[in-house]
Amino acid sequence: LIWKHDAAPYLRTRDRRVLDIIKDKIRLPRRESLQLDTKYNVPLMNALLLYVGMHLSQGNSSAGQPGQGGPALEIFMYLAHNLDYEGRYLFLGSIANHLRYPNTHTHYFSLVLLHMFPNTKDEAVREQITRVLLERLIAHRPHPWGLLITFIELIKNRQYEFWSHSFVKCAPEVEKLFQSVAYTCLGTTIDRQSESSDATGRAEGAAVADRAAA
């Protein structure tokens, strides 16, 4: 538990200085950074994400559900908004790597991404969330169930307003790519005017994900 003495105190104190320490610790010294061609200690970042998701998300009654807040989500939101572009990409990619078969980890990290998307004021965060999902979806099948169900929820649920964001509409080619990936995931074209946020829509998405992942 390499992060026990750095991340765990935040559960008690909610001291922003703890978050600053965490952010600094996942950065590499300059010499190592030049050698490895990255500013970040990726294995250490992966360990942090796993520790926070497994332990701090159980720290109080609300933390296990990202939509209800809690120290784990506060750490994730802090990193999403305070890391630079490279660090945020690596961080979000690490979250996306947990979107696998149906289990509690997949469910939790899917909810983390789906909470971040509408609750950030930074369009760059939304764009990078979309990027890490899209990069995995344009690869050859089969796609992990959790990856599919997260993306399907993002594009079908009206509360995320996915199709209205500028990065989706920045060029006809880009919008066509999103439509193509949506068709691959859903097996049908998506009517953006009739995006559904009810339980039936989510159940249909889960069924499609099951078929696509098979």
DRENKOL-926985 format. One line per field, with one value per residue: residue number from 1; x, y, z of N, C-alpha, C, O in turn. Coordinates in Angstrom, 3 decimals. Each point is the difference from the previous one (the first is absolute). Layout:
k = NUM; ...
n.X = X; ...
n.Y = Y; ...
n.Z = Z; ...
ca.X = X; ...
ca.Y = Y; ...
ca.Z = Z; ...
c.X = X; ...
c.Y = Y; ...
c.Z = Z; ...
o.X = X; ...
o.Y = Y; ...
o.Z = Z; ...
This chain:
k = 1; 2; 3; 4; 5; 6; 7; 8; 9; 10; 11; 12; 13; 14; 15; 16; 17; 18; 19; 20; 21; 22; 23; 24; 25; 26; 27; 28; 29; 30; 31; 32; 33; 34; 35; 36; 37; 38; 39; 40; 41; 42; 43; 44; 45; 46; 47; 48; 49; 50; 51; 52; 53; 54; 55; 56; 57; 58; 59; 60; 61; 62; 63; 64; 65; 66; 67; 68; 69; 70; 71; 72; 73; 74; 75; 76; 77; 78; 79; 80; 81; 82; 83; 84; 85; 86; 87; 88; 89; 90; 91; 92; 93; 94; 95; 96; 97; 98; 99; 100; 101; 102; 103; 104; 105; 106; 107; 108; 109; 110; 111; 112; 113; 114; 115; 116; 117; 118; 119; 120; 121; 122; 123; 124; 125; 126; 127; 128; 129; 130; 131; 132; 133; 134; 135; 136; 137; 138; 139; 140; 141; 142; 143; 144; 145; 146; 147; 148; 149; 150; 151; 152; 153; 154; 155; 156; 157; 158; 159; 160; 161; 162; 163; 164; 165; 166; 167; 168; 169; 170; 171; 172; 173; 174; 175; 176; 177; 178; 179; 180; 181; 182; 183; 184; 185; 186; 187; 188; 189; 190; 191; 192; 193; 194; 195; 196; 197; 198; 199; 200; 201; 202; 203; 204; 205; 206; 207; 208; 209; 210; 211; 212; 213; 214
n.X = 0.849; 0.545; -2.019; 0.778; 2.193; -0.409; -0.258; 1.228; 2.148; 0.515; 0.679; 2.163; 1.785; 0.226; 1.723; -0.775; 0.286; -1.847; -1.734; 0.108; -0.630; -2.194; -1.069; 0.243; -1.522; -1.847; 0.636; 0.194; 1.431; 0.738; 1.302; -0.976; -0.318; 1.851; 0.478; -1.230; 1.276; 0.821; -1.888; -0.824; -0.476; 0.687; 2.081; 1.557; 0.515; 1.381; 2.208; 0.988; 0.557; 1.876; 1.976; 0.694; 0.888; 2.184; 1.569; 1.234; 0.445; 1.844; 1.002; -1.121; -1.398; 1.048; 1.455; -1.336; -0.887; 1.003; -1.589; 0.939; 1.133; 0.881; 0.608; -1.229; -2.138; -0.193; 0.198; -1.738; -1.574; 0.444; -0.202; -2.071; -0.242; 0.700; -1.253; 2.171; 0.579; 2.111; 0.526; -0.532; 1.538; 1.867; -0.162; -0.097; 2.039; 1.030; -0.612; 0.847; 1.946; -0.864; 0.472; -0.442; 1.075; -1.750; 0.347; 0.653; 1.509; -0.548; -0.900; 1.404; 1.288; -1.267; -0.278; 1.737; 0.331; -1.094; 1.488; 1.668; -0.623; -1.423; 1.336; 0.465; 1.562; 0.931; -0.151; 1.467; -1.002; -1.353; 0.996; 0.735; -1.554; -0.626; 1.312; -0.075; -1.681; 0.105; 1.305; -1.226; -0.989; 1.613; 0.123; 1.859; -1.562; -1.353; -2.106; 1.657; -0.368; 1.699; 1.549; -0.286; 0.344; 2.211; 1.135; -0.231; 1.088; 2.119; 0.231; -0.013; 1.770; -2.237; -0.269; 0.130; -2.160; -0.293; -2.104; -0.354; 0.813; 0.896; 0.448; -1.974; -0.277; 1.572; -0.773; -0.240; 1.990; 0.324; -0.885; 1.146; 1.766; -0.339; -0.284; 1.940; 1.124; -0.715; 0.702; 2.046; 0.075; -0.529; 1.734; 0.642; -1.374; 1.636; -1.732; 1.236; -1.168; 1.090; 1.499; 0.882; -1.653; -1.380; -1.472; -1.921; -0.146; -0.542; -2.204; -1.191; 0.074; -1.354; -2.134; -0.506; -0.284; -2.027; -1.697; -0.320; -1.005; -2.147
n.Y = -1.193; -0.475; -0.748; -1.986; -0.201; -1.045; -2.136; -1.695; 0.670; -0.705; -2.137; 0.018; -0.126; -1.743; -1.179; 2.082; 0.711; -0.605; 1.420; 1.740; -0.433; -0.044; 1.968; 0.976; -0.746; 1.108; 1.694; -0.016; -1.421; 1.982; -0.315; -0.202; 1.954; 0.913; -0.674; 0.865; 1.842; 0.106; 1.161; -1.556; 0.333; -0.581; -0.838; 1.620; 0.686; -1.286; 0.273; 1.733; -0.087; -1.150; 1.065; 1.481; -0.775; -0.496; 1.593; 1.138; -1.451; -0.859; 1.710; 0.041; 0.786; 1.915; -0.470; -1.190; 1.814; -0.946; -1.437; -1.714; -0.325; 1.811; -1.003; -1.859; 0.066; 0.020; -2.008; -1.414; 0.446; -0.746; -2.178; -0.667; 0.521; -1.852; -1.702; -0.530; 1.409; 0.793; 1.785; 1.994; 0.830; 0.936; 2.164; 1.621; 0.636; 1.436; 2.149; 1.330; 0.640; 1.825; 1.101; -0.991; -1.691; -1.176; 2.163; -1.002; -1.600; -2.034; -1.493; -1.162; -1.688; -1.826; -1.134; -1.382; -1.895; -1.829; -0.748; -1.437; -1.967; -1.209; -1.524; -0.923; 1.168; -1.910; 1.827; 1.417; 1.032; 1.766; 1.975; 1.030; 1.237; 2.004; 1.731; 0.776; 1.481; 2.210; 1.165; 0.421; 2.015; 1.567; -0.300; -1.188; -0.625; -0.105; 0.817; 1.218; -1.843; -0.553; -1.198; -2.193; -1.452; -0.394; -1.441; -2.183; -0.841; -0.598; -1.952; -1.586; -0.210; -0.013; -1.531; -1.833; -0.367; -2.213; -0.659; 0.220; -2.005; 1.700; -0.849; 0.360; 2.005; -0.999; -2.122; 0.950; 0.895; 2.088; 1.810; 0.645; 1.331; 2.174; 1.334; 0.717; 1.713; 2.082; 0.779; 0.949; 2.135; 1.723; 0.424; 1.918; 0.475; 1.529; -0.725; 1.264; -0.365; -1.832; 1.738; -2.058; 0.967; -0.676; -0.426; 0.987; 2.235; 0.619; 0.014; 1.767; 1.856; -0.043; 0.563; 2.203; 1.117; -0.265; 1.263; 2.135; 0.001; -0.144
n.Z = 0.000; -2.123; -0.692; 0.634; -0.461; -1.958; -0.665; 0.841; -0.082; -2.067; 0.230; 0.649; -1.359; -1.389; 0.791; -0.255; 2.102; 1.123; -0.132; 1.424; 2.130; 0.505; 0.216; 2.008; 1.470; -0.595; 1.310; -2.228; 1.019; 0.725; 1.816; 2.027; 1.059; 0.882; 2.078; 1.691; 0.131; 2.076; -0.255; -1.411; 2.178; -2.052; -0.123; -0.155; -2.081; -1.228; 0.474; -1.029; -2.173; -0.480; 0.180; -1.523; -1.917; 0.281; -0.155; -1.493; -1.662; 0.998; -1.095; -1.957; 1.540; 0.521; 1.671; 1.345; 0.991; -1.802; -0.639; 1.109; -1.913; 1.024; 1.912; 0.229; 0.654; 2.229; 1.003; 0.123; 1.538; 2.065; 0.511; 0.512; 2.166; 1.044; -0.687; -0.158; -1.659; 0.153; 1.277; -0.907; -1.419; 0.805; 0.590; -1.544; -0.711; 1.403; -0.190; -1.607; 0.904; 0.989; -1.888; 1.965; 0.982; -0.749; 0.419; 1.896; -0.434; -0.804; 1.398; 1.312; -0.746; 0.098; 1.922; 0.373; -1.161; 0.734; 1.492; -0.398; -0.897; 1.213; 0.957; -1.984; 1.125; 0.725; -1.296; 0.960; 1.728; -0.303; -0.332; 1.857; 1.042; -0.808; 0.578; 2.111; 0.163; -0.435; 1.403; 1.823; -0.134; 0.162; 2.224; -0.415; -1.491; 1.810; -0.113; 0.892; 1.202; 1.351; -1.124; -0.318; 1.680; 0.216; -1.290; 0.411; 1.773; -0.407; -1.058; 1.615; 1.356; 0.109; 1.624; -1.299; -0.537; 0.255; -0.423; 2.192; 0.588; 1.171; 2.031; 1.012; 1.009; 1.275; 0.067; -2.024; -0.549; 0.779; -0.996; -1.813; 0.464; 0.446; -1.790; -0.914; 0.978; -0.499; -2.001; -0.043; 0.772; -1.372; -1.372; 0.987; -1.709; 0.149; 1.223; -1.377; -1.869; -0.721; -0.019; 0.145; 1.189; -1.619; 1.634; -0.639; 0.287; 2.080; 0.445; -0.771; 1.267; 1.781; -0.411; -0.144; 1.918; 0.900; -0.848; 0.713; 2.014; -0.637
ca.X = -0.849; 0.966; -0.650; -0.764; 0.364; -0.147; -1.382; -0.959; -0.298; -0.999; -1.307; -0.285; 0.252; -0.440; 0.970; 0.425; 1.447; 0.223; -0.177; 1.184; 1.090; -0.277; 0.297; 1.453; 0.661; -0.122; 0.894; 1.363; 1.090; 0.279; 0.906; -0.770; -0.985; 0.661; 0.376; -1.189; -0.850; -1.285; 0.192; -0.768; 0.257; -1.279; -0.362; -0.407; -1.325; -0.941; -0.152; -0.816; -1.395; -0.540; -0.136; -1.111; -1.250; -0.294; -0.001; -0.639; -1.408; -0.754; 0.270; -1.245; -1.182; -0.309; 1.152; -0.052; -0.762; 0.593; -0.983; -0.278; 1.197; 0.881; 1.418; 0.583; -0.387; 0.659; 1.373; -0.056; -0.354; 1.153; 1.018; -0.509; 0.033; 1.271; 1.080; 0.083; -0.681; 0.581; -0.356; -1.435; -0.223; 0.447; -0.904; -1.284; 0.254; 0.081; -1.385; -0.638; 0.514; -0.801; -1.329; 0.188; -1.196; -0.873; 0.426; -0.133; 0.990; -0.514; -1.137; 0.455; 0.776; -0.933; -0.718; 0.936; 0.079; -1.311; -0.189; 0.912; -0.344; -0.917; 0.237; 1.149; -0.216; 1.107; -0.315; 1.143; -0.173; -0.995; 0.599; 0.960; -0.779; -0.486; 1.149; 0.498; -0.997; -0.036; 1.206; -0.172; -1.127; 0.324; 0.826; -0.762; -0.809; -1.088; 0.255; -0.446; -1.396; -0.081; 0.301; -1.179; -1.159; 0.293; -0.132; -1.411; -0.704; 0.433; -0.560; -1.461; -0.690; -0.141; 0.615; 1.389; -0.007; 1.245; 0.055; -0.014; 1.300; 0.721; 0.996; -0.697; -0.461; 1.050; 0.170; -0.897; 0.678; 0.018; -1.357; -0.275; 0.707; -0.786; -1.204; 0.398; 0.268; -1.289; -0.687; 0.680; -0.365; -1.437; -0.580; -0.993; 0.314; -0.572; -0.797; 0.408; -1.152; -0.808; 0.854; -0.809; 0.735; -0.761; 0.566; -0.157; 1.108; 1.218; -0.094; 0.259; 1.430; 0.694; -0.222; 0.843; 1.389; 0.206; 0.126; 1.197; 1.203; 0.076
ca.Y = 1.193; 1.071; 1.290; 0.024; 1.119; 1.264; 0.227; -0.265; 1.157; 0.887; -0.467; 0.642; 1.442; 0.738; 1.077; 0.098; -0.182; -1.430; -0.212; 0.556; -0.966; -1.148; 0.395; 0.122; -1.301; -0.811; 0.567; -0.511; 0.976; 0.476; -0.887; -1.179; 0.449; 0.105; -1.343; -0.803; 0.785; 0.295; 0.708; -0.657; -1.373; -0.632; -1.061; 0.589; 0.573; -1.121; -0.479; 0.996; -0.123; -1.245; 0.140; 0.912; -0.655; -1.177; 0.258; 1.249; -0.006; -0.680; 0.718; 0.419; -0.603; 0.583; -0.002; -1.114; 0.401; 1.253; 1.065; 0.568; 0.644; -0.782; 0.341; -0.604; 0.797; 1.306; -0.193; -0.184; 1.266; 0.883; -0.387; 0.290; 1.432; 0.627; -0.556; 0.568; -0.809; -1.349; -0.699; -0.312; -1.083; -1.243; -0.256; -0.468; -1.301; -0.991; -0.275; -0.769; -1.375; -0.779; -0.250; -1.343; -0.844; 0.475; -0.186; 1.247; 0.972; 0.555; 0.853; 1.202; 0.896; 0.508; 1.107; 1.118; 0.724; 0.571; 1.145; 1.075; 0.609; 1.143; 0.847; 0.868; 1.209; 0.047; -0.783; -0.867; -1.241; -0.797; -0.453; -1.071; -1.179; -0.567; -0.536; -1.282; -1.014; -0.200; -0.708; -1.425; -0.528; -0.145; -1.203; -1.176; -0.701; 0.451; 1.086; -0.321; 0.334; 1.263; 1.082; 0.193; 0.498; 1.385; 0.858; 0.012; 0.886; 1.370; 0.545; -0.134; 0.652; 1.419; 0.868; 0.286; 0.919; -0.342; 0.430; 1.465; 0.567; 0.557; -0.920; -0.977; 0.673; 0.904; -0.228; -1.069; -1.299; -0.432; -0.402; -1.252; -1.049; -0.302; -0.700; -1.343; -0.777; -0.210; -1.064; -1.254; -0.400; -0.181; -0.805; 0.821; 1.424; 0.608; 1.201; 0.887; 0.718; -0.868; -0.635; -0.355; -0.107; -0.813; -1.313; -0.878; 0.274; -0.558; -1.457; -0.340; 0.179; -1.137; -1.163; 0.193; -0.203; -1.433; -0.623; 0.499; -0.490; -1.464
ca.Z = 0.000; -0.095; 0.172; 1.250; 0.867; -0.721; -0.414; 1.071; 0.858; -0.600; 0.458; 1.286; 0.086; -1.197; -0.130; -1.399; -0.080; -0.239; -1.434; -0.661; 0.229; -0.872; -1.382; -0.153; 0.138; -1.202; -1.012; 0.027; -0.001; -1.357; -0.718; -0.413; -0.973; -1.303; -0.434; -0.310; -0.907; 0.632; 1.273; 1.051; 0.409; -0.346; 0.952; 1.270; -0.227; -0.038; 1.375; 0.709; -0.430; 0.534; 1.456; 0.287; -0.389; 0.828; 1.438; 0.401; -0.424; 1.054; 1.240; 0.643; -0.625; -1.298; -0.897; -0.926; -1.157; -0.432; -0.124; 1.314; 0.506; 0.850; -0.163; -1.198; -1.161; 0.114; -0.483; -1.449; -0.634; 0.152; -0.971; -1.339; -0.259; 0.364; -0.800; -1.338; -1.017; -0.013; 1.234; -0.002; -0.964; 0.630; 1.118; -0.522; -0.618; 1.073; 0.393; -1.076; 0.024; 0.954; -0.579; -0.527; 0.091; 1.082; 1.383; 0.761; -0.474; -1.248; 0.333; 0.704; -0.856; -0.999; 0.632; 0.165; -1.272; -0.321; 0.894; -0.411; -1.286; 0.087; 1.165; -0.189; -0.786; -0.952; -1.193; -0.307; 0.756; -0.728; -1.256; 0.270; 0.379; -1.252; -0.748; 0.522; -0.333; -1.448; -0.431; 0.292; -0.767; -1.429; -0.133; -0.419; 1.002; 0.874; 0.930; 1.366; 0.301; 0.733; -0.929; -0.848; 0.726; 0.380; -1.178; -0.403; 0.930; -0.253; -1.234; -0.054; 1.112; -0.300; 1.001; -0.345; -1.149; -0.692; -1.392; -0.083; 0.358; -1.152; -0.548; -0.843; -1.211; -0.483; -1.434; -0.465; 0.064; 1.399; 0.360; -0.702; 0.735; 1.194; -0.425; -0.411; 1.205; 0.650; -0.739; 0.316; 1.367; 0.183; -1.070; -0.672; 0.082; 1.194; -0.205; 1.072; 0.528; 0.860; 0.999; 1.163; 1.262; 0.944; 0.311; -1.149; -0.900; 0.561; -0.101; -1.389; -0.209; 0.611; -0.858; -1.179; 0.433; 0.159; -1.327; -0.677; 0.684; -0.162
c.X = 0.888; -0.609; -0.712; 0.287; -0.122; -1.454; -0.994; -0.275; -1.056; -1.410; -0.412; 0.021; -0.648; 0.902; 0.528; 1.508; 0.362; -0.115; 1.190; 1.188; -0.163; 0.371; 1.505; 0.689; -0.107; 0.810; 1.409; 1.001; 0.395; 0.884; -0.728; -1.021; 0.598; 0.357; -1.203; -0.971; -1.429; 0.267; -0.570; 0.456; -1.304; -0.351; -0.459; -1.383; -1.061; -0.263; -0.854; -1.470; -0.645; -0.210; -1.201; -1.333; -0.386; -0.223; -0.732; -1.458; -0.888; 0.107; -1.214; -1.160; -0.281; 1.105; -0.045; -0.805; 0.513; -0.994; -0.312; 1.237; 0.837; 1.454; 0.628; -0.314; 0.654; 1.440; 0.013; -0.301; 1.162; 1.058; -0.447; 0.131; 1.351; 1.224; 0.049; -0.600; 0.519; -0.428; -1.460; -0.317; 0.399; -0.938; -1.336; 0.154; 0.086; -1.393; -0.671; 0.478; -0.760; -1.404; 0.047; -1.316; -0.864; 0.526; -0.057; 1.004; -0.471; -1.134; 0.468; 0.711; -0.822; -0.777; 0.900; 0.073; -1.314; -0.372; 0.867; -0.529; -0.964; 0.342; 1.276; -0.398; 1.052; -0.306; 1.140; -0.090; -0.995; 0.604; 0.974; -0.685; -0.489; 1.141; 0.428; -1.008; 0.040; 1.204; -0.120; -1.103; 0.307; 0.977; -0.888; -0.802; 0.701; 0.434; -0.469; -1.419; -0.105; 0.279; -1.217; -1.156; 0.201; -0.193; -1.450; -0.814; 0.327; -0.687; -1.520; -0.733; 0.021; 0.755; 1.455; 0.145; 1.224; 0.092; 0.003; 1.369; 0.815; 0.986; -0.640; -0.328; 1.079; 0.258; -0.927; 0.636; -0.001; -1.387; -0.369; 0.680; -0.783; -1.260; 0.320; 0.259; -1.296; -0.776; 0.607; -0.421; -1.464; -0.627; -1.082; 0.454; -0.703; -0.732; 0.288; -1.158; -0.819; 0.861; -0.799; 0.860; -0.730; 0.624; -0.101; 1.139; 1.290; -0.005; 0.267; 1.487; 0.791; -0.136; 0.871; 1.457; 0.302; 0.215; 1.308; 1.279; 0.210; 0.928
c.Y = 1.247; 1.369; 0.149; 1.242; 1.353; 0.304; -0.151; 1.208; 0.939; -0.382; 0.700; 1.517; 0.817; 1.215; 0.023; -0.181; -1.468; -0.305; 0.535; -0.951; -1.206; 0.328; 0.075; -1.368; -0.852; 0.578; -0.558; 1.137; 0.338; -0.962; -1.249; 0.357; 0.081; -1.378; -0.797; 0.707; 0.149; 0.669; -0.773; -1.436; -0.776; -1.159; 0.550; 0.638; -1.095; -0.542; 0.953; -0.167; -1.245; 0.102; 0.879; -0.660; -1.142; 0.358; 1.292; 0.063; -0.699; 0.736; 0.554; -0.491; 0.545; -0.186; -1.118; 0.290; 1.357; 1.140; 0.685; 0.648; -0.930; 0.300; -0.583; 0.849; 1.382; -0.086; -0.128; 1.321; 0.987; -0.325; 0.328; 1.475; 0.644; -0.644; 0.707; -0.994; -1.432; -0.793; -0.396; -1.131; -1.347; -0.405; -0.558; -1.348; -1.110; -0.360; -0.887; -1.443; -0.894; -0.285; -1.343; -0.776; 0.478; -0.376; 1.341; 1.056; 0.667; 0.971; 1.309; 0.961; 0.501; 1.189; 1.217; 0.814; 0.684; 1.126; 1.177; 0.756; 1.176; 0.990; 0.828; 1.226; 0.152; -0.909; -0.940; -1.323; -0.900; -0.572; -1.149; -1.269; -0.713; -0.647; -1.365; -1.123; -0.337; -0.787; -1.501; -0.630; -0.165; -1.156; -1.183; -0.582; -1.282; 1.121; -0.401; 0.497; 1.372; 1.203; 0.315; 0.638; 1.449; 0.931; 0.085; 0.919; 1.461; 0.590; -0.054; 0.789; 1.510; 0.890; 0.344; 0.944; -0.216; 0.647; 1.512; 0.624; 0.348; -0.985; -1.085; 0.615; 0.859; -0.138; -1.129; -1.378; -0.560; -0.473; -1.310; -1.169; -0.396; -0.769; -1.447; -0.889; -0.278; -1.112; -1.363; -0.524; -0.391; -0.921; 0.741; 1.441; 0.590; 1.270; 0.946; 0.774; -0.841; -0.774; -0.230; -0.110; -0.884; -1.374; -0.947; 0.180; -0.602; -1.520; -0.456; 0.123; -1.159; -1.233; 0.093; -0.260; -1.488; -0.682; 0.397; -0.561; -1.489; -0.368
c.Z = 0.000; 0.280; 1.330; 0.830; -0.696; -0.334; 1.142; 0.896; -0.567; 0.420; 1.284; -0.076; -1.113; -0.238; -1.424; -0.149; -0.213; -1.487; -0.777; 0.137; -0.921; -1.444; -0.242; 0.007; -1.260; -1.166; 0.180; 0.171; -1.441; -0.786; -0.494; -1.061; -1.399; -0.548; -0.497; -0.935; 0.518; 1.331; 1.182; 0.247; -0.176; 0.936; 1.354; -0.111; -0.019; 1.400; 0.819; -0.341; 0.597; 1.510; 0.350; -0.323; 0.911; 1.464; 0.379; -0.441; 1.019; 1.331; 0.703; -0.833; -1.378; -1.013; -1.012; -1.239; -0.457; -0.113; 1.312; 0.622; 0.855; -0.300; -1.250; -1.231; 0.040; -0.483; -1.516; -0.716; 0.088; -1.057; -1.426; -0.350; 0.258; -0.649; -1.353; -1.006; -0.013; 1.234; 0.040; -0.968; 0.602; 1.130; -0.482; -0.702; 1.025; 0.508; -1.049; -0.030; 0.973; -0.522; -0.713; 0.077; 1.178; 1.378; 0.710; -0.454; -1.285; 0.281; 0.618; -0.949; -1.184; 0.558; 0.207; -1.292; -0.342; 0.940; -0.442; -1.221; 0.140; 1.104; -0.084; -0.806; -1.092; -1.189; -0.376; 0.741; -0.718; -1.286; 0.243; 0.503; -1.262; -0.775; 0.521; -0.260; -1.484; -0.489; 0.221; -0.839; -1.482; -0.227; -0.383; 1.167; 0.432; 0.928; 1.392; 0.253; 0.664; -0.869; -0.863; 0.753; 0.431; -1.185; -0.461; 0.910; -0.294; -1.230; -0.040; 1.071; -0.196; 0.989; -0.336; -1.190; -0.897; -1.373; -0.151; 0.254; -1.241; -0.607; -0.859; -1.355; -0.653; -1.495; -0.431; 0.102; 1.413; 0.424; -0.682; 0.701; 1.246; -0.353; -0.386; 1.210; 0.755; -0.681; 0.317; 1.371; 0.121; -1.040; -0.745; 0.068; 1.210; -0.376; 1.151; 0.601; 0.963; 0.974; 1.264; 1.229; 1.001; 0.138; -1.185; -0.978; 0.506; -0.091; -1.423; -0.307; 0.556; -0.882; -1.255; 0.339; 0.173; -1.331; -0.677; 0.605; -0.228; -1.164
o.X = 0.093; 0.704; -0.661; -0.922; 0.144; -0.462; -0.983; -1.146; -0.669; -0.887; -1.181; -0.835; -0.368; -0.461; 0.583; 0.470; 1.021; 0.773; 0.428; 0.772; 0.967; 0.651; 0.487; 0.997; 0.839; 0.020; 0.463; -0.269; -0.193; -0.256; 0.166; -0.257; -0.635; -0.085; 0.092; -0.991; -0.955; 1.004; 0.158; 0.400; -0.841; -1.146; -0.918; -0.796; -1.078; -1.131; -0.811; -0.852; -1.140; -1.015; -0.805; -0.953; -1.185; -0.836; -0.879; -0.799; -1.224; -0.424; 0.032; 0.202; -0.615; -0.230; 0.620; 0.091; -0.262; 0.356; -0.572; -0.039; -0.075; 0.302; 0.843; 0.888; 0.355; 0.488; 0.829; 0.624; 0.254; 0.518; 0.808; 0.168; 0.215; 1.094; -1.008; -0.509; -0.781; -0.417; -0.339; -0.851; -0.727; -0.299; -0.489; -0.899; -0.448; -0.269; -0.666; -0.733; 0.102; -0.792; 0.227; -1.038; 0.491; 0.045; -0.332; -0.312; 0.069; -0.028; -0.476; -0.322; 0.279; -0.180; -0.458; -0.128; -0.014; -0.862; -0.445; 0.083; 0.295; -0.497; 0.292; -0.890; -0.020; -0.051; -0.232; 0.438; 0.239; -0.233; 0.044; 0.463; 0.100; -0.163; 0.210; 0.392; -0.033; -0.134; 0.532; 0.025; -0.638; 0.332; -1.227; 0.415; 0.917; 1.154; -0.975; -0.387; -0.847; -0.614; -0.349; -0.625; -0.960; -0.616; -0.470; -0.840; -0.873; -0.386; -0.617; -1.138; 1.064; 0.435; 0.523; 1.076; 0.620; 1.032; 0.170; 0.166; -0.097; 0.189; 0.678; -0.002; -0.305; 0.469; -0.263; -0.683; -0.152; -0.137; -0.692; -0.556; -0.153; -0.375; -0.779; -0.420; -0.186; -0.642; -0.717; -0.203; -0.342; -1.068; -0.746; 0.832; -1.053; 0.523; -0.470; 0.092; -0.843; -0.339; -0.739; 1.124; 0.365; 0.941; 0.869; 0.530; 0.781; 1.038; 0.666; 0.561; 0.963; 0.954; 0.585; 0.718; 1.082; 0.871; 0.675; 0.984; 1.093; 0.190
o.Y = 0.715; 0.909; 1.012; 0.598; 1.041; 1.127; 0.738; 0.180; 0.711; 0.851; 0.274; 0.669; 1.155; 1.041; -0.983; -0.411; -0.303; -0.794; -0.604; -0.179; -0.462; -0.794; -0.431; -0.194; -0.873; -0.577; -0.212; 1.129; -0.804; -0.243; -0.406; -0.776; -0.399; -0.231; -0.725; -0.587; 0.009; -0.285; 0.421; -0.718; -0.033; -0.075; -0.544; -0.067; 0.166; -0.344; -0.437; -0.026; 0.043; -0.461; -0.354; 0.100; -0.232; -0.613; -0.020; 0.712; 0.119; -0.503; 0.208; -0.573; -0.688; 0.145; 0.110; -0.741; 1.005; 1.150; 1.090; 0.416; -1.221; 0.599; 0.649; 0.305; 0.545; 0.912; 0.618; 0.317; 0.749; 0.898; 0.448; 0.347; 1.147; 0.561; 0.533; -1.055; -0.949; -1.153; -1.098; -0.845; -0.983; -1.181; -0.992; -0.839; -1.120; -1.165; -0.979; -0.885; -1.224; -0.641; -0.068; 0.497; 0.758; -1.179; 1.015; 1.190; 1.222; 1.100; 1.073; 1.187; 1.079; 1.009; 1.139; 1.224; 1.132; 0.815; 1.148; 1.226; 1.071; 1.126; 0.774; -0.059; 0.957; -1.222; -1.047; -1.027; -1.199; -1.157; -0.950; -1.103; -1.221; -1.073; -0.921; -1.153; -1.167; -0.869; -0.796; -1.200; -0.806; -0.320; 0.090; 0.064; -0.468; 0.067; -0.739; 1.070; 0.811; 1.052; 1.165; 0.940; 0.768; 1.057; 1.072; 0.764; 0.865; 1.168; 0.727; 0.419; 0.606; 1.090; 1.006; 0.554; 0.953; 0.571; 0.506; 1.207; -0.657; 0.002; -0.610; -0.692; 0.820; 0.943; -0.910; -0.979; -1.205; -1.043; -0.832; -1.097; -1.187; -0.940; -0.912; -1.157; -1.091; -0.814; -0.990; -1.200; -0.961; -0.568; -0.605; 0.356; -0.485; 0.846; -0.219; 0.483; 0.524; -1.112; 0.880; -0.498; -0.033; -0.346; -0.853; -0.975; -0.538; -0.616; -1.012; -0.825; -0.449; -0.761; -0.991; -0.633; -0.465; -0.858; -0.834; -0.225; -0.524; -1.182
o.Z = 0.998; 0.440; 0.233; 0.554; 0.643; 0.179; 0.067; 0.411; 0.751; 0.061; 0.213; 0.611; 0.213; -0.469; -0.455; -1.061; -0.618; -0.535; -0.983; -0.942; -0.606; -0.678; -1.045; -0.695; -0.224; -1.088; 1.120; -0.411; -0.911; -1.179; -1.149; -0.920; -0.976; -1.207; -0.991; -0.436; -0.777; 0.654; 1.146; -0.916; 0.898; 0.445; 0.615; 0.936; 0.571; 0.343; 0.817; 0.888; 0.464; 0.521; 0.861; 0.772; 0.238; 0.664; 0.861; 0.608; -0.055; 1.041; 1.212; -1.071; -0.814; -1.200; -1.057; -0.979; 0.661; 0.259; 0.008; 1.159; -0.135; -1.032; -0.619; -0.797; -1.045; -0.668; -0.669; -1.013; -0.943; -0.663; -0.814; -1.170; -0.393; 0.071; -0.464; 0.381; -0.077; -0.105; 0.443; 0.280; -0.142; 0.175; 0.540; 0.054; -0.244; 0.295; 0.337; -0.442; -0.076; 0.690; -1.208; -0.438; 0.837; 0.351; -0.613; 0.023; -0.137; -0.552; -0.372; -0.031; -0.524; -0.682; -0.093; 0.031; -0.481; -0.330; 0.013; -0.064; -0.532; -0.009; 0.912; -0.848; -0.774; 0.138; -0.605; -0.518; -0.145; -0.350; -0.782; -0.293; -0.120; -0.582; -0.789; -0.181; -0.388; -0.862; -0.775; -0.273; -0.677; -1.141; 0.043; 1.157; -0.674; 0.423; 0.137; -0.469; -0.374; 0.175; -0.192; -0.490; 0.072; 0.134; -0.381; -0.475; 0.075; 0.011; -0.779; -0.213; -0.130; -0.372; 0.481; -0.226; -0.473; -0.352; -1.109; -0.178; -1.037; -1.216; -0.827; -1.018; -0.867; -0.637; 0.786; 0.300; 0.200; 0.639; 0.587; 0.065; 0.289; 0.702; 0.273; 0.032; 0.538; 0.664; 0.146; 0.188; 0.689; 0.229; -0.771; 0.835; 0.414; -0.724; 1.117; 1.129; 0.727; 0.405; 0.441; -0.060; 1.175; -0.714; -0.179; -0.531; -0.785; -0.247; -0.216; -0.720; -0.621; -0.160; -0.435; -0.773; -0.359; -0.146; -0.604; -0.704; 0.208; -0.289
